[in-house]
Amino acid sequence: MRPPALGAMRHRLTLQSPQDTADEIGGAARIYTNFAQVWAAIEPLSGTRLWQSQQAEQQISHRITIVFRADVSGDMRFILGSRIFEIKAAFDPDETGRFLVCDCWEVKP
């Protein structure tokens, strides 16, 4: 993998991890807690338009590259201001331990 261009890792993202807590009716509620602050390069990849409950909804995929961390998993998410990026997959593209590439969907809050 070619390293990101100089200045590409200019976005300061908050990495959040999920915490499931029991609710009053025997189910579980998922909340996210701040896990780490990371510098990242964000690259939009594609967008799709879905129809759910008779409403149009957009989904935009992004590739987010950060400095390698072994503790990132597919159930975490990134926050940038009011934007939320759910991680779908995280991998070390050249297995050198330098960078971690995360394929993400941007979701509307």
TAVEN-V667831 format. One record per residue. N is the residue number from 0. RES is the residue in one small letter. OMEGA is omega in whole degrees, -180 to 180 (NA if undefined). NEAR is the number of other C-alpha atoms within 8 Angstrom. D_LAST is the distance of its C-alpha to the last C-alpha in Angstrom with 2 decimals. Layout:
BEGIN
n: <N:N>
res: <RES:RES>
omega: <OMEGA:OMEGA>
near: <NEAR:NEAR>
d_last: <D_LAST:D_LAST>
END
This chain:
BEGIN
n: <0:1:2:3:4:5:6:7:8:9:10:11:12:13:14:15:16:17:18:19:20:21:22:23:24:25:26:27:28:29:30:31:32:33:34:35:36:37:38:39:40:41:42:43:44:45:46:47:48:49:50:51:52:53:54:55:56:57:58:59:60:61:62:63:64:65:66:67:68:69:70:71:72:73:74:75:76:77:78:79:80:81:82:83:84:85:86:87:88:89:90:91:92:93:94:95:96:97:98:99:100:101:102:103:104:105:106:107:108>
res: <m:r:p:p:a:l:g:a:m:r:h:r:l:t:l:q:s:p:q:d:t:a:d:e:i:g:g:a:a:r:i:y:t:n:f:a:q:v:w:a:a:i:e:p:l:s:g:t:r:l:w:q:s:q:q:a:e:q:q:i:s:h:r:i:t:i:v:f:r:a:d:v:s:g:d:m:r:f:i:l:g:s:r:i:f:e:i:k:a:a:f:d:p:d:e:t:g:r:f:l:v:c:d:c:w:e:v:k:p>
omega: <175:180:177:179:179:180:-179:-180:-174:-178:178:-177:171:175:-179:177:-178:174:178:179:180:176:-172:-176:175:178:179:176:-180:172:180:177:179:-175:-178:172:-178:172:-174:168:-179:-180:176:-178:-177:177:177:178:-178:173:177:-179:179:176:177:180:179:170:-179:179:-180:170:-179:-179:178:172:-172:172:-180:-174:178:-179:-175:178:179:177:176:176:174:-175:178:-179:-180:178:177:-180:177:178:177:-177:175:-169:-179:177:177:-179:179:-176:174:180:-179:173:-171:168:173:-179:177:-179:NA>
near: <4:3:5:8:6:5:5:9:13:8:9:9:11:12:13:13:11:10:8:8:8:8:8:5:4:6:7:8:8:8:8:8:8:8:8:7:8:10:11:14:12:11:7:8:8:7:8:7:8:8:8:7:4:5:6:8:8:8:11:12:12:13:12:12:13:12:10:9:7:4:4:7:8:8:9:12:11:12:12:10:4:6:10:12:11:12:15:10:9:12:7:12:8:6:6:6:8:8:13:14:12:12:12:13:12:12:10:5:5>
d_last: <32.81:33.22:31.54:28.83:30.47:31.31:28.43:25.81:24.35:23.35:19.65:19.17:16.31:15.47:16.00:14.60:16.35:15.55:17.67:18.49:20.11:22.19:21.29:24.00:24.53:25.15:21.81:19.44:16.13:14.20:13.12:12.89:15.55:16.43:19.11:20.32:20.11:21.11:22.20:21.02:21.75:18.97:20.30:18.51:20.27:19.43:17.23:17.46:16.84:16.50:17.45:15.87:17.02:18.79:15.81:15.42:12.42:12.61:12.43:13.68:15.59:16.65:19.47:19.08:22.46:23.18:26.46:27.35:26.21:27.42:24.81:21.73:20.81:18.70:16.55:15.28:12.51:12.64:10.83:12.12:11.43:7.86:7.70:7.18:10.26:11.34:15.12:17.17:20.53:22.17:25.79:28.63:29.82:33.42:33.77:34.98:32.44:31.56:28.09:25.22:23.36:19.94:18.76:14.97:12.35:9.57:6.38:3.82:0.00>
END
